[in-house]
Amino acid sequence: MTAMSADRPNGRRTETAGAKAPAVSLDVIVVDDDDQIRELMETAVLSYGHRCRAAVDGVEALALFAQRPADVVVSDWDMPRMNGADLCRQLRGRGDDGYVYFILLTAFNDAAHLLEGMNAGADDYLRKPVELHEVEARLVSAARVVDLHRRLELRTANLRVDSTRNYATSRTDALTGVGNRMLLDEEIANLLVRARRYGATCSLALCDLDHFKAYNDRFGHVAGDEALRAVAHAMRVNLRSADALFRYGGEEFVVLLFEQPLPDAERAMDRMREEVARLALPAAAGGCVTLSIGLTELDVARDLTASAWIARADAALYEAKSCGRNRVMSSMPPRA
């Protein structure tokens, strides 16, 4: 191997003065049980402007990698405890630290070792004795591959964020910020599956604003939108965190009260009704916008579909409207 001198305070060199910074800075681990080769390789890597750590064998290299993953590993093949090919297999098997560019350093010249190293996952070879200009060339190639993987990882992360954001947006009512009809359909479908398999108690409330058309006619649709937002907020803050609120359409909302039997759900929805009344949104003839609620508890044996369950809540809502509005009416599950 071509010799290269370097000043090493206390026997170790940590940086190279005056080294030109590379376009892509790499974190490199050099692995070799030969002290002279390992130190000269470390000196070379540092002189090219990269960071470098050193290990005497694969076991020590894995420990360094666990402390902080590296971009590039340059490893001798023939070492005690764990050779270079086995180290490569171990790193490829991790799968959670991003891509690692692996260069095998070896004195073997036969095709069998070359094939074994490639099958282990190595990206490149350096043959002993090593010329330092070859080390630099390999690191230039490694930097290009590492930079490409960094860009791909960033793009993937951005796409994942965009996908999550789009998923949430597509299931959120734009006006009120509560769940929309699509999310409601998904939640009920999942609930019915769980309830049939494991059993579950859940009540559903269909809520409709009383005299809301009169409010819109009196104050206009812009004020009506503000009123809907205020109502949705009052409903949401008066629910448990486990429950869910959805805009069903127009001035109608649906509430899913998970693990709440009908008597508990009745009390919860009556409190919500009172909170909406406290908003005192003026309607025609001196009245205010209020909330009528139809409530029913899930019966897994009878409520075979979401529409069947909602239909019973809708019948209870119709009864609440017929009995004077601003009240909670319950519908028990049908019995055989």
C-alpha positions in Angstrom: 0.0 0.0 0.0 1.2 3.5 -0.8 2.3 5.2 2.3 0.8 8.6 3.4 2.1 10.7 6.3 -0.1 12.5 8.7 0.3 14.2 12.1 -1.6 12.3 14.8 -1.7 13.9 18.3 -1.8 11.2 20.9 -1.5 8.6 18.2 -4.9 9.4 16.6 -5.9 11.9 13.9 -9.4 13.4 14.0 -9.3 15.9 11.1 -7.0 17.1 8.3 -6.1 20.8 8.2 -6.6 22.4 4.8 -8.5 19.5 3.3 -10.9 20.6 0.5 -14.5 19.9 1.5 -16.1 17.4 -0.8 -19.4 18.1 -2.6 -21.0 15.3 -0.5 -19.6 14.8 3.0 -19.6 11.1 4.0 -19.5 9.4 7.4 -17.1 6.5 6.8 -16.2 3.4 9.0 -12.9 1.7 8.1 -12.6 -1.9 9.3 -9.3 -3.8 9.3 -7.4 -5.9 11.8 -4.0 -4.6 10.4 -3.1 -1.5 12.4 -1.0 0.0 9.7 -3.5 -0.4 6.9 -6.4 0.7 9.1 -4.6 3.9 10.1 -3.4 4.8 6.6 -7.0 4.2 5.3 -8.4 6.4 8.0 -5.8 9.1 7.2 -6.7 8.9 3.5 -10.5 9.2 4.2 -9.9 12.2 6.4 -7.7 13.9 3.9 -10.5 13.8 1.3 -12.7 15.8 3.7 -14.9 13.0 5.1 -15.5 11.9 8.6 -14.0 8.6 9.7 -14.2 6.1 12.4 -12.1 2.9 12.7 -12.7 -0.7 13.9 -10.5 -3.7 14.1 -13.2 -6.3 13.0 -16.8 -6.7 12.1 -18.0 -7.0 15.6 -16.5 -3.6 16.6 -17.8 -2.1 13.4 -21.3 -3.1 14.2 -21.0 -1.5 17.6 -19.8 1.8 16.0 -22.7 1.6 13.5 -25.2 1.1 16.3 -23.9 4.3 18.0 -24.3 6.2 14.7 -25.0 4.8 11.3 -22.4 5.4 8.6 -22.8 6.3 4.9 -19.9 4.1 3.8 -18.1 1.1 5.2 -14.7 0.1 3.9 -13.9 -3.3 5.3 -11.2 -5.9 5.0 -12.4 -9.4 4.1 -10.3 -11.6 6.2 -10.6 -10.7 9.9 -11.1 -12.5 13.2 -14.6 -12.9 14.8 -16.5 -11.5 11.8 -15.2 -11.1 8.3 -16.1 -8.4 5.8 -18.7 -10.4 3.9 -20.5 -11.4 7.1 -20.4 -7.7 8.2 -21.9 -6.7 4.9 -24.7 -9.2 5.4 -25.4 -8.0 8.9 -25.6 -4.3 7.7 -27.9 -5.2 4.8 -30.1 -7.1 7.1 -30.8 -4.1 9.3 -32.9 -2.3 6.8 -33.7 0.7 9.1 -30.7 3.0 8.8 -30.8 4.1 5.1 -28.5 2.8 2.4 -24.9 1.9 3.3 -22.3 1.9 0.5 -20.1 -1.1 1.2 -16.6 -1.5 -0.1 -14.7 -4.8 0.4 -10.9 -4.6 0.8 -9.3 -7.9 -0.1 -6.2 -9.7 -1.3 -8.3 -12.5 -2.8 -8.2 -12.5 -6.6 -10.5 -15.4 -7.5 -14.0 -15.1 -9.0 -15.6 -17.1 -6.2 -14.7 -14.5 -3.6 -15.8 -11.7 -5.9 -19.2 -13.4 -6.4 -19.6 -14.2 -2.7 -18.9 -10.5 -1.8 -21.4 -9.3 -4.3 -24.0 -11.8 -3.1 -23.4 -10.5 0.4 -24.4 -7.0 -0.8 -21.0 -5.3 -1.4 -21.1 -2.3 -3.8 -17.4 -2.2 -4.8 -14.0 -3.8 -4.3 -10.6 -2.5 -3.4 -7.7 -5.0 -4.0 -4.6 -5.1 -1.8 -2.2 -3.6 -2.0 -4.3 -0.5 -2.3 -3.4 2.7 -4.2 -4.7 5.8 -2.4 -6.0 7.3 -5.7 -8.2 4.3 -6.0 -9.6 4.9 -2.5 -10.4 8.5 -3.5 -12.1 7.3 -6.7 -14.2 4.8 -4.8 -15.3 7.4 -2.4 -16.3 9.7 -5.2 -18.5 7.0 -6.6 -19.9 6.3 -3.1 -20.7 9.9 -2.6 -22.8 10.0 -5.8 -24.8 6.9 -4.7 -25.2 8.2 -1.1 -26.4 11.6 -2.4 -28.9 9.9 -4.6 -30.3 7.8 -1.8 -30.5 10.9 0.5 -32.5 12.7 -2.2 -34.8 9.7 -2.6 -35.3 9.4 1.1 -36.2 13.1 1.4 -38.6 12.8 -1.5 -40.2 9.7 0.0 -40.5 11.5 3.4 -42.2 14.5 1.7 -44.5 12.2 -0.3 -45.4 10.5 3.0 -46.2 13.8 4.6 -48.3 14.9 1.6 -50.1 11.6 1.6 -50.9 11.8 5.3 -52.1 15.4 4.9 -54.2 14.6 1.8 -55.7 11.6 3.6 -56.7 13.8 6.6 -58.0 16.6 4.3 -60.2 14.2 2.2 -61.9 13.0 5.4 -62.4 16.4 7.1 -65.3 18.7 6.5 -63.8 21.9 5.1 -66.3 24.3 6.9 -66.4 22.9 10.4 -63.2 20.9 10.7 -65.0 17.8 12.0 -65.1 14.4 10.2 -67.0 14.3 6.9 -69.3 11.7 5.4 -66.5 9.6 4.0 -64.8 9.3 7.4 -68.1 8.5 9.0 -68.7 5.6 6.5 -65.3 4.2 7.2 -65.6 4.5 11.0 -69.0 2.7 11.0 -67.8 0.0 8.6 -64.8 -0.7 10.9 -67.0 -0.6 14.0 -69.5 -3.1 12.6 -66.7 -5.5 11.8 -65.2 -5.2 15.3 -68.6 -5.5 17.0 -69.5 -8.7 15.1 -66.1 -10.3 15.9 -65.5 -9.1 19.5 -68.7 -7.4 20.7 -68.9 -3.7 21.3 -71.3 -1.2 22.8 -71.8 2.0 20.8 -74.5 4.6 20.4 -75.2 6.8 17.4 -76.8 10.2 17.5 -78.2 12.0 14.5 -78.4 15.7 15.2 -80.2 18.4 13.3 -80.3 22.2 14.0 -83.8 23.6 14.6 -84.8 26.8 12.8 -81.5 27.0 10.9 -83.1 28.0 7.6 -84.7 31.0 9.4 -81.2 32.0 10.7 -79.8 31.8 7.2 -82.7 33.8 5.7 -82.3 36.5 8.4 -78.5 36.9 8.5 -77.2 35.4 5.2 -75.1 32.4 4.4 -71.8 33.8 5.5 -73.2 34.2 9.0 -74.8 30.8 8.6 -71.4 29.3 8.0 -70.0 31.0 11.1 -72.9 29.6 13.1 -72.3 26.1 11.8 -68.6 26.4 12.9 -69.7 27.7 16.4 -72.2 24.8 16.8 -69.6 22.2 15.7 -67.1 23.6 18.2 -69.7 23.5 21.0 -70.5 19.9 20.1 -66.9 18.8 19.8 -65.7 20.2 23.2 -68.6 18.5 25.0 -67.6 15.1 23.8 -65.2 12.6 25.3 -61.9 12.3 23.4 -62.9 8.7 22.6 -66.1 9.8 20.8 -66.3 11.2 17.2 -68.2 14.0 15.5 -69.0 14.1 11.8 -70.9 16.5 9.6 -73.6 14.4 7.9 -74.7 17.1 5.5 -76.2 20.6 5.6 -77.0 21.3 9.3 -77.0 17.7 10.3 -74.3 16.0 12.4 -73.6 12.5 13.6 -72.0 11.5 16.9 -70.5 8.1 17.6 -70.4 7.5 21.3 -68.0 4.5 21.7 -68.6 2.1 24.6 -71.6 4.1 25.8 -74.9 2.3 26.2 -78.1 4.2 25.5 -78.7 5.7 29.0 -75.2 7.1 29.3 -75.4 8.4 25.7 -78.7 10.1 26.4 -77.2 12.1 29.3 -74.2 13.0 27.1 -76.3 14.2 24.2 -78.6 16.2 26.5 -75.6 18.1 27.8 -74.6 18.8 24.2 -78.1 20.0 23.3 -77.9 22.4 26.2 -74.5 23.7 25.1 -75.8 24.5 21.6 -78.9 26.3 23.1 -76.5 28.4 25.2 -75.0 29.8 22.0 -78.3 31.7 21.7 -78.1 32.0 17.9 -81.2 34.1 17.1 -83.8 32.6 14.7 -87.2 33.9 13.6 -90.1 34.8 15.9 -87.8 35.5 18.8 -86.6 31.9 19.0 -83.1 30.5 18.9 -81.3 27.8 16.9 -81.4 24.6 18.9 -80.6 21.0 18.5 -82.9 18.0 18.0 -81.3 14.6 18.5 -82.3 11.1 17.5 -80.3 8.5 19.4 -80.0 4.7 19.1 -77.7 2.0 20.4 -76.0 -0.6 18.1 -77.6 -4.0 17.9 -75.1 -6.2 16.1 -77.7 -8.9 15.4 -80.1 -6.4 13.7 -78.0 -3.5 12.4 -76.4 -5.4 9.5 -75.5 -2.2 7.7 -74.6 1.4 8.5 -77.7 2.7 6.8 -79.9 0.4 8.9 -78.4 1.8 12.1 -78.6 5.4 11.0 -82.2 4.9 9.8 -83.3 4.1 13.4 -81.5 7.2 14.6 -83.3 9.2 11.8 -86.7 7.8 13.0 -85.9 9.0 16.5 -84.8 12.4 15.2 -88.1 12.7 13.3 -90.0 12.0 16.6 -87.9 14.7 18.4 -88.9 17.2 15.7 -92.5 16.2 15.9 -92.6 16.5 19.7 -91.5 20.2 19.7 -87.7 20.1 18.8 -84.8 20.9 21.1 -84.8 17.5 22.7 -83.3 14.0 22.7 -85.4 11.1 21.6 -84.1 7.5 21.7 -84.9 4.5 19.6 -84.2 1.1 21.2 -82.9 -1.7 18.9 -85.7 -3.7 17.3 -86.5 -7.0 19.1 -87.6 -10.2 17.7 
